[in-house]
């Protein structure tokens, strides 16, 4: 023992490779590298297995490598793992996976410190002939900068070797990005403990070139009501190969990730989970996905230890790292891996939605199995309850991770969303209502429970309703421990605390939304900017206004200089031909985009194309059924919808493309489609009666006058909208103004409200229940479009003529109008019971369709005007 103590004060010695006690078969990576740990910095010399401070590495890697044994308590045998869910064992076991993507793993293991001298077993060492090939993605991709400084953890050690087999697709339909492992993997042959006892003087930061499991003694700490944990640290080869495999798999996913947006998130997650679901248990998946930072520990129930004898440990470690990379891609797409996703649509995916959806899919994958027997059925409600129960059990099982969630209900999907997720996972799954009349429930055909996950306790809870389940788990939740607050004893110190002046927190500067051309300073021009001539001509597509024609002409001239000619499309639309052919909207626009891409045109040239197309389509989009027939409108919408889909899914994801501008333009096309659909909305009752009721709704607000302030309820409505808009879009809404400026601001808001009221009253007086007559001689039933046509005309010709309104930014004007329209819908709905049911239905429908149409129109016009200002 004294000899051992004396030896501990000397530098660690090399272990001879000819030592008979060392077994042959395990492999380590022969290299020397600099390892940086937060708050500590070491140079690691792998030949002697020691870590020292301020030691410069040599110029080349060492040719041979030996390993210093580690101190441990006992040797833990590894067993194959069944994909179970819970274990009743109370022993605490920790599992940890390193996230370093370099050729070697981290230099220490993480866990509880134990500085008592213990015996341990040593791991056999064997040298490598060559280093693993570098990962396709940057080696730093898997480095987690949030790791804390490690502490000593004396554990038994086992060694493992592994190879990196080639990638093979698992199916023809879904591209494989996970590595396929050989059934006779060499990892299993080397997982045998060695009997050599090491010296107790092992350095604190010795390099662990082995797979080791540490088990805490039952009496060493108080037992917690949480899942027992296992700590897994792979050797250098396992870490190198798992990092390389994860990087290769992620590299194959990068092109697919660049195409992911909020509308196809579910499809991508299904493809990912179908490839990965056989390796990573549900518990580990929950901890990797919901870890607040880069995971330091992956916890699994005791008794579900990795079956490393079959090489599952390496696959599991690879999949953990891959899931971490995918999660970080959705969490910080703009900053992840040097901005590889900056020009992609990944930023449109809400990270909260990603967390909820991916866990729901994983739970459904694990709980439900498809069978060939059609007599096996599961109720749709039961599947949702099982998802709900398992999520709540995971939340309670891992309180350290769940503390970041706090409110689990915000992360639980509703029943309709789970139905959509189930359809994505099993698109061919049949459904049928089974049960007695009046008590039948929707069942899925050909599915059954996975008994390894859905145990008896889970099935017992299915008798409870969803509300009862919520109360059940709420009663089992452990409230957070309260920490007593110690008050300062010295009176002077407390006074100093309360008198200390805290610096003000700087507010973020306002910026325009990501997918919009409209800035906070964008305003309407001083001249009329109508998109069309407002005179109605039956059976004739409306003509462009002078402003629209001159603005489009300027953009067309720019496009012709780059080889794009839209004249055939213009001629076709002017003649009322909207058939889908080579000269259709979709064909012409996509061909023009390819021409600009082949000629390496600038971003501004693409913007000219978008502006010209929007100005060309707007007159037809807002046309009535008397001007453009319904059938022609349907053809136009189909072509525009196809164009928007191809722009988002094919063009926006190409490298070098301004995906933000493309997506913004595609969004404007979708708004136009919505407007065009609503132009054909009709009422069933008399048009004249509906108009009278809508006029009555407006006048009922103008007759109520506040004699104290001398304003009507109608004017007050606009003043409230203007005030809310000022606060919502002000550069500094909380700044201190002088009394003079404050009075002027109040007067200005009052003038704005008065001006909007005047415009609405003009529109009310101009409404005529009789407009154009159709071919049968009756009155047209398209009340919402008639009201929209009149309102849009007055907006451009009257509303913007008021200086108080014209000088407002576009976003404030849009906000005030939307506020008014929403209030009018509420006013109409409040009088629903007073009128005849059919009349009430058509009146409210007309208000709703008109409001939606006009708000969409305001959004489209704001994008057109802002884009025309950008290209001036």
Secondary structure by P-SEA (a helix, b strand, c coil): caaaaaaaaccccccccccccccccbbbbbbbbbbbcccbbbbbbccccccccccccccccccbbbbbbbbbcbbbbbbbbcccccccccbbbbbbbbccccccccccccccccccbbbbbbbbbbbbcccccccccccccccccccccccccbbbbbbbbbbbcbbbbccccccccbbbbbcccccccccccccbbbbcccccccccccbbbbbccccccccccccbbbbbbbcaaaaaaaaaaaaaaaaaaaaaaaaccccaaaaaaaaaaaaccccccaaaaaaaaaccccccbbbbccccccccccaaaaaaaaaaaaaaaaaaaaacccccccccccccccccccaaaaaaaaaaaaaaaacbbbbccccbbbbaaaaaaaaaaaaaaaaaacccccccccccccccccaaaaaaaaaaacccbbbbbbccccbbbbbbcccccccccccaaaaaaccccaaaaaaaaaaaccccbbbbbbccccaaaaaaaaaccccccccccccccccccccccccccccccccccccccccccccccaaaaaaaaaaaaaaaaacccaaaaaaaaaacccccccccaaaaaaaaaaaaaaacccaaaaaaaaaaaaaacccccccccccccaaaaaaaaaaaaaaaaaaacccccccccaaaaaaaaaaaaaaaaaaaaaccccccccaaaaaaaaaaaaaaaaacccccccccaaaaaaaaaaaaaaaaccccccccccaaaaaaaaaaaaaaaaaaaaaaaaaaaacccccccccccccccaaaaaaaaaaaaaaacccccccccccccaaaaaaaaaaaaaaaaaaaaaacccccaaaaaaaaaaaaaaaaaaaaaaaaaaaaaaaaaaac
